[in-house]
């Protein structure tokens, strides 16, 4: 393999591994805010207990996300120097904003979130959680902004002097609101919320199967299930459909590759499963007639441009794009279906807690959700190849010119070993935390939710903190 191919494999490895964690941070964080609001409304201590449990899990996820995300910044300069030089005026400002505004905001309140449960009142602790979650979403917003510009570049011009040529921003708002940004932002956010709710469902269902922490698990499942169903269904049928329209309008070759459509076709079918033979330029499998035309143009008789319409344009790896796209679609439908099944079982039968089959499906929800969101990311990135900036800069022209294949191969081996160790460590920490389950609230944490007037009474010390002998109530001992 040459330097370009090895650099692409290395970036795919590091980016895909990192992408496990941000969706959980956003989704689990949102559910923590919901849980905190429920506690403030009900004052039921079980929600406080569950919040403490999930905050500790959030801390593990956040640490892994930071450790694996910093690597990307160095790869831009080391593996993709020509790309960084070309897009630095546009891409660099977006990444800088992500670091200055979003990450600083997220990290600034993280300590209060992780260690303030026993020191802050419920409202202030919830505020710190909200700010961390807001920071996580704000951070993702800038990253998605930069990636969307690579998919549908706008608001720039190519400056030829001084050499080498480079992209120069001419309109900040056109860069920010590039055509693919809003559909991509909503699609990723809702997918992340689905994964976060799925994690809560998965752990709660596992506790029920093991008959542990049953009261807490039932409450947690009842809270997370409606959100999971709402997010999963809306992401498939609303936000996913909007992304299909965006791809149709701005990247028609990617759309044709995603469906293995070789010839322009009226009433174009959408495949459920299949295989693309690039040698014979045919696609075989199970399909639904006219569905692709309807999704792309809301007209079953509309003509969808085929791959041959773009010849001799350079093509992405058609079969790989086809497979990862349909993996995303099928997993999304499975997630929505499992959520609906669990919801109907819960509403109609009132016996979800006794159905091992339904609980088993819910245990798998977070894993299927992570697979679906990663497959979607691969679809977006592989589908625009061989362009690193769509129709502007080829991937082959973005590689560092002085980088050797042996150097990339050596660093790739180090990354594989390091990330394997990190993944084992992550699974070990998560398993230990989940196996331990929610811990009983200690006295300090329980009392932190009480008004100041009553805390001293429960601690059995004078209200005025003065000597016991001078207090008007001799029954209160220090």
C-alpha positions in Angstrom: 0.0 0.0 0.0 1.2 3.5 -0.8 1.4 6.5 1.5 -2.0 7.8 0.6 -3.8 4.5 1.2 -2.0 3.9 4.5 -2.8 7.4 5.7 -6.4 6.9 4.8 -6.5 3.7 6.8 -4.9 5.3 9.8 -7.2 8.3 9.8 -10.2 6.0 9.3 -9.1 3.9 12.3 -8.5 6.8 14.6 -11.6 8.8 13.6 -13.9 5.7 13.8 -12.5 4.8 17.2 -12.9 8.4 18.5 -16.5 8.5 17.0 -17.6 5.9 19.5 -17.6 8.4 22.3 -19.0 11.8 21.2 -22.4 10.4 20.4 -22.6 8.8 23.9 -21.5 12.1 25.5 -24.3 14.0 23.7 -27.0 11.4 24.1 -26.3 10.3 27.7 -25.8 14.0 28.7 -29.2 14.9 27.4 -30.8 12.0 29.3 -29.0 13.2 32.5 -30.5 16.7 32.1 -34.0 15.0 31.7 -33.3 12.9 34.8 -32.2 16.0 36.8 -35.4 17.8 35.8 -37.5 14.8 36.9 -35.7 14.9 40.3 -36.4 18.6 40.8 -40.0 18.0 40.0 -40.6 14.9 42.1 -37.9 15.1 44.8 -37.7 11.3 44.6 -34.2 10.3 45.8 -34.0 7.4 43.3 -33.5 9.9 40.5 -30.6 11.5 42.4 -29.1 8.1 43.0 -29.4 7.2 39.3 -27.9 10.6 38.3 -24.8 10.0 40.4 -24.5 6.5 38.8 -24.7 7.8 35.2 -22.5 10.8 35.9 -19.6 8.4 36.8 -20.2 6.6 33.5 -20.3 9.9 31.6 -16.9 10.7 33.1 -15.3 7.5 31.7 -16.8 8.2 28.2 -15.7 11.9 28.3 -12.1 10.9 29.2 -11.9 8.4 26.3 -13.4 11.0 23.9 -10.7 13.6 24.8 -7.8 11.1 24.7 -8.8 9.8 21.2 -9.9 13.2 19.8 -6.7 15.1 20.3 -4.9 12.6 17.9 -6.9 14.0 14.9 -5.4 17.4 15.3 -1.9 16.1 14.9 -2.8 13.9 12.0 -3.9 16.9 10.0 -0.4 18.3 10.2 1.6 15.1 10.0 -0.3 12.9 7.5 -2.3 15.6 5.6 0.0 18.6 5.5 -1.0 19.6 1.9 -4.7 19.3 2.8 -4.2 21.4 5.9 -2.3 24.0 3.9 -5.0 24.2 1.3 -8.0 24.5 3.6 -6.3 26.1 6.6 -7.9 29.5 6.1 -11.4 27.9 6.1 -11.1 24.7 8.1 -8.6 26.0 10.7 -11.0 28.8 11.9 -13.7 26.3 12.6 -11.5 23.9 14.5 -10.1 26.8 16.5 -13.6 27.9 17.4 -14.4 24.4 18.5 -11.4 24.4 20.9 -11.7 27.9 22.2 -15.4 28.1 22.8 -16.8 24.6 23.0 -14.2 22.5 24.6 -13.3 25.2 27.1 -17.0 25.5 28.1 -17.4 21.7 28.4 -14.2 21.2 30.4 -14.8 24.2 32.6 -18.0 22.7 34.1 -16.9 19.1 34.0 -15.3 19.2 37.5 -18.5 20.5 39.0 -20.5 17.8 37.3 -18.2 15.0 38.3 -17.4 16.0 41.9 -20.2 18.4 42.8 -22.9 15.9 43.5 -22.2 16.0 47.2 -21.3 19.6 47.4 -23.8 21.4 45.2 -27.5 21.7 45.6 -29.7 19.9 43.0 -30.3 23.1 40.9 -26.7 24.1 40.7 -25.5 20.5 40.0 -28.1 20.3 37.2 -26.9 23.6 35.8 -23.3 22.2 35.7 -24.5 19.1 33.9 -26.5 21.2 31.5 -23.4 23.3 30.7 -21.2 20.2 30.1 -23.9 18.8 27.8 -24.3 22.1 26.0 -20.6 22.2 25.5 -20.5 18.7 24.0 -23.2 19.7 21.5 -21.5 23.0 20.8 -18.2 21.2 20.2 -19.9 18.8 17.8 -21.5 21.7 16.0 -18.2 23.1 14.9 -16.8 19.7 13.8 -19.9 19.1 11.8 -19.7 22.5 10.3 -16.1 21.8 9.1 -17.0 18.3 7.8 -20.1 19.7 6.0 -17.9 22.3 4.2 -15.7 19.4 3.0 -18.9 17.7 1.6 -20.5 20.8 0.0 -17.9 23.6 -0.1 -19.2 27.2 -0.3 -18.2 30.7 0.6 -14.6 30.5 -0.6 -12.3 31.3 -3.5 -9.1 29.7 -4.7 -6.1 31.9 -4.3 -3.2 31.1 -6.7 -0.7 33.5 -5.3 1.4 33.2 -3.3 1.9 29.6 -4.3 0.8 27.0 -3.6 -2.9 27.4 -4.3 -5.2 27.5 -1.3 -8.9 28.0 -0.4 -9.6 31.4 1.1 -12.8 32.2 3.0 -14.9 34.9 1.3 -18.2 34.6 3.2 -18.2 33.2 6.8 -21.9 32.6 6.9 -21.8 30.7 3.6 -19.1 28.5 5.0 -21.1 28.0 8.2 -24.5 27.3 6.5 -23.1 25.2 3.6 -26.0 23.3 2.0 -25.4 20.0 3.9 -24.8 21.5 7.3 -28.3 21.7 8.9 -29.5 18.3 7.6 -26.3 16.7 8.8 -26.4 18.5 12.1 -29.9 17.3 12.9 -29.2 13.8 11.7 -26.1 13.4 13.8 -27.6 15.0 16.9 -30.8 12.8 16.9 -28.7 9.7 16.2 -26.5 10.6 19.2 -29.5 11.1 21.4 -30.7 7.6 20.3 -27.4 6.1 21.3 -27.5 7.8 24.7 -31.1 6.7 25.5 -30.1 3.3 24.2 -27.2 3.1 26.7 -29.7 3.7 29.5 -32.1 1.1 28.2 -29.3 -1.4 27.7 -28.0 -1.1 31.2 -31.5 -1.0 32.8 -32.6 -4.1 30.8 -29.4 -5.9 31.9 -30.1 -5.2 35.5 -33.6 -6.6 35.1 -32.3 -9.8 33.4 -29.9 -10.2 36.3 -32.7 -9.2 38.9 -30.5 -6.5 40.4 -31.5 -3.0 41.4 -35.0 -3.8 40.0 -36.8 -0.6 41.3 -34.1 1.7 39.9 -33.8 -0.2 36.6 -37.6 -0.2 36.0 -37.7 3.6 36.7 -34.7 4.2 34.4 -36.2 2.1 31.6 -39.6 3.8 31.9 -37.9 7.2 31.6 -35.5 6.3 28.7 -37.8 4.2 26.5 -40.2 7.0 25.2 -37.2 9.1 24.2 -35.5 6.2 22.5 -38.6 5.4 20.5 -39.1 9.1 19.5 -35.4 9.6 18.5 -35.1 6.3 16.6 -38.3 6.7 14.6 -37.7 10.4 13.8 -34.1 9.8 12.7 -35.1 7.1 10.2 -38.2 8.7 8.7 -37.6 12.4 9.2 -34.0 13.4 9.6 -32.6 10.5 7.5 -35.1 11.3 4.7 -33.9 15.0 4.8 -30.3 13.8 4.4 -31.3 11.7 1.4 -32.8 14.9 -0.2 -29.6 16.9 0.6 -27.4 14.2 -1.0 -29.7 14.1 -4.0 -29.4 17.9 -4.5 -25.7 18.3 -3.8 -23.9 14.9 -4.3 -25.9 12.9 -6.9 -23.0 10.6 -7.6 -22.9 9.7 -3.9 -26.6 8.9 -4.0 -26.2 6.6 -7.1 -23.3 4.9 -5.4 -25.2 4.4 -2.2 -27.9 2.5 -4.1 -25.6 0.9 -6.8 -27.7 2.6 -9.5 -25.7 2.3 -12.7 -28.1 3.6 -15.2 -30.5 6.6 -14.9 -33.8 5.1 -13.9 -37.4 6.3 -13.6 -39.3 4.8 -10.6 -35.8 3.8 -9.2 -35.9 1.1 -6.6 -34.3 1.2 -3.2 -32.4 -1.9 -2.1 -32.8 -3.5 1.3 -29.9 -6.0 0.8 -27.7 -6.6 -2.2 -24.3 -6.8 -3.8 -22.7 -4.5 -6.4 -20.6 -6.1 -9.2 -18.4 -3.3 -10.5 -17.0 -5.5 -13.2 -20.4 -6.1 -14.9 -21.9 -2.8 -13.5 -24.9 -4.6 -12.0 -26.6 -4.6 -8.6 -28.6 -7.6 -7.4 -30.6 -8.1 -4.2 -33.9 -7.4 -2.5 -35.4 -4.0 -3.4 -38.6 -1.9 -3.1 -39.7 -0.6 -6.5 -39.9 3.2 -6.9 -38.9 4.0 -3.3 -35.6 5.7 -4.2 -37.4 8.1 -6.6 -39.9 8.9 -3.9 -37.3 9.5 -1.2 -35.1 11.6 -3.5 -37.8 13.6 -5.3 -41.1 12.8 -3.5 -42.3 11.5 -6.9 -42.3 7.7 -7.7 -42.0 8.5 -11.4 -38.9 10.8 -11.0 -35.7 9.8 -12.8 -32.7 9.3 -10.5 -29.3 9.9 -12.2 -27.2 6.7 -12.5 -23.5 6.3 -12.1 -23.0 6.3 -15.9 -24.3 9.9 -16.0 -21.1 11.1 -14.3 -18.6 9.1 -16.4 -15.7 9.7 -16.7 -15.7 11.3 -13.3 -13.6 9.5 -10.6 -15.8 7.1 -8.6 -15.8 6.1 -5.0 -15.6 2.4 -4.0 -19.2 1.6 -5.0 -19.8 -1.7 -3.3 -18.3 -0.5 0.0 -20.4 2.6 0.0 -23.5 0.5 -0.9 -22.9 -2.0 2.0 -22.2 0.6 4.8 -25.1 2.7 3.7 -27.5 -0.2 3.8 -26.0 -1.4 7.1 -26.9 2.0 8.6 -30.4 1.9 7.1 -31.2 -1.6 8.3 -29.8 -1.0 11.8 -31.8 2.2 12.1 -35.0 0.3 11.2 -34.1 -2.5 13.7 -33.6 0.1 16.4 -36.9 1.8 15.7 -38.7 -1.5 15.5 -37.2 -2.8 18.8 -38.2 0.4 20.5 -41.7 0.3 19.2 -42.0 -3.4 20.2 -40.8 -2.7 23.7 -43.1 0.3 24.0 -46.2 -1.6 22.8 -45.3 -4.5 25.1 -45.0 -2.1 28.0 -48.2 -0.2 27.3 -50.4 -3.2 26.3 -49.1 -6.1 28.3 -47.5 -4.3 31.3 -45.1 -7.2 31.4 -42.0 -5.8 29.7 -40.1 -6.6 32.9 -40.9 -10.3 32.5 -40.1 -10.7 28.7 -36.5 -11.9 28.4 -36.7 -11.5 24.6 -37.7 -7.8 24.7 -35.2 -7.1 27.5 -32.5 -8.9 25.4 -33.3 -6.6 22.4 -33.0 -3.6 24.6 -29.6 -4.8 25.9 -28.4 -4.8 22.3 -29.7 -1.3 21.6 -26.6 0.7 22.4 -24.3 -1.6 20.4 -26.6 -1.5 17.4 -26.9 2.2 17.7 -23.1 2.6 17.7 -22.8 0.4 14.7 -25.5 2.4 12.8 -24.0 5.8 13.5 -20.5 4.6 12.6 -21.9 3.1 9.3 -23.5 6.4 8.6 -20.2 8.2 9.2 -18.5 5.8 6.8 -21.1 6.4 4.2 -20.6 10.1 4.3 -16.8 10.0 4.2 -16.2 7.1 1.7 -19.1 8.3 -0.5 -17.3 11.5 -1.4 -14.1 9.8 -2.4 -11.7 10.2 -4.2 -12.3 13.9 -3.1 -11.1 15.1 0.3 -12.9 18.4 -0.5 -15.7 17.4 -2.8 -15.0 18.4 -6.4 -12.2 20.7 -5.2 -9.2 18.8 -3.8 -8.4 15.1 -4.5 -7.5 13.0 -1.5 -4.2 12.0 -3.2 -3.2 15.7 -3.4 -3.8 16.2 0.4 -1.1 13.8 1.7 2.1 15.1 3.3 4.7 15.1 0.4 7.7 14.1 2.6 5.9 11.3 4.4 7.0 7.7 3.6 4.9 4.6 3.5 7.1 2.9 6.1 6.6 5.8 8.5 2.8 5.6 8.2 2.9 1.8 8.5 4.9 2.1 11.7 2.6 4.7 13.3 -0.4 2.7 12.2 0.9 -0.4 14.0 1.4 1.8 17.1 -2.1 3.2 16.9 -3.6 -0.3 16.5 -1.8 -1.5 19.7 -2.5 1.6 21.7 -6.2 1.8 20.7 -6.6 -1.9 21.5 -5.3 -1.3 25.0 -7.5 1.8 25.4 -10.6 -0.1 24.2 -9.9 -3.0 26.7 -9.4 -0.4 29.4 -12.7 1.3 28.5 -14.6 -1.9 28.5 -13.0 -2.9 31.9 -13.9 0.5 33.5 -17.4 0.5 32.1 -18.0 -3.1 33.1 -16.7 -2.5 36.6 -18.9 0.6 37.0 -22.0 -1.1 35.7 -21.5 -4.3 37.6 -21.2 -2.2 40.8 -24.6 -0.5 40.0 -26.0 2.6 41.6 -24.6 3.1 45.0 -26.7 4.2 48.0 -26.7 7.9 48.5 -24.5 8.9 51.4 -25.6 11.3 54.1 -23.9 14.3 52.5 -25.4 13.7 49.1 -28.9 13.2 50.5 -28.7 16.3 52.7 -27.4 18.4 49.9 -30.9 18.2 48.4 -32.5 19.6 51.6 -33.0 23.3 52.3 -30.3 24.8 54.4 -32.6 25.3 57.4 -33.1 21.5 57.8 -29.6 20.3 57.1 -28.2 21.1 60.5 -31.2 19.4 62.2 -30.5 16.2 60.3 -26.9 16.4 61.2 -27.9 16.8 64.8 -25.9 20.0 65.5 -27.1 23.5 66.4 -28.6 25.7 63.8 -26.4 28.7 64.7 -23.2 26.5 64.8 -22.5 27.9 68.3 -21.7 26.0 71.5 -24.4 23.5 72.4 -24.7 24.9 75.9 -25.9 28.3 74.6 -28.5 27.0 72.2 -32.1 27.4 73.2 -32.9 23.8 72.5 -30.8 21.7 74.9 -32.0 18.5 73.1 -29.8 19.3 70.1 -26.3 17.9 70.9 -23.2 18.7 68.9 
